[in-house]
Amino acid sequence: MPVYLSSTAAMWYLPFVLPIALWVAWSDLKYMKIYNNAVLAMLGIYLVLGFFTLPLDQYLWHMTHFVVVLVIGFILNYLNMVGAGDAKIAAAMAPFIMREDAVMVAYLLAALILLTYFTHRLARILSFVRNLAPEWESWDRKDFPMGVTISATFITYLVLGILYGQ
């Protein structure tokens, strides 16, 4: 399967976005919150690195990905289908994703939703795992911390871009 993201761009993005994506996953597990600072940092990284790694027209066009995903995310939030933080971080990650890779990313997201959901649900019933992080709010909430899945999808996409990108 081809990945349309250039491997060079993916190599530039990953070291900068990885700590933020991991922070998003951790904060969603621990507090069931995705902080606006993470969203702004992710978007800021795209604004700086995207300018140097993409042709100008593509760089500007990818900003529409942010707007489209944010609008869809807010509609889903209004319908109580996703959290506002999930919508915002997905929107901040969207400009990094090539339009041609959208279907692949959707399949990747679907697979990782299943994997992360069932892994989280299994982990929370195992006392030895819960004891490693007893203060995590996600253990006791009915909601699922989608920040884990969104971050895993984004990181996996960038790794695939490095390995198989244009």
Helices and strands as residue ranges (DSSP letters): H 7-31, H 36-45, I 46-50, H 51-53, H 56-78, H 84-93, G 94-96, G 99-101, H 102-125, H 127-130, G 137-139, H 146-164
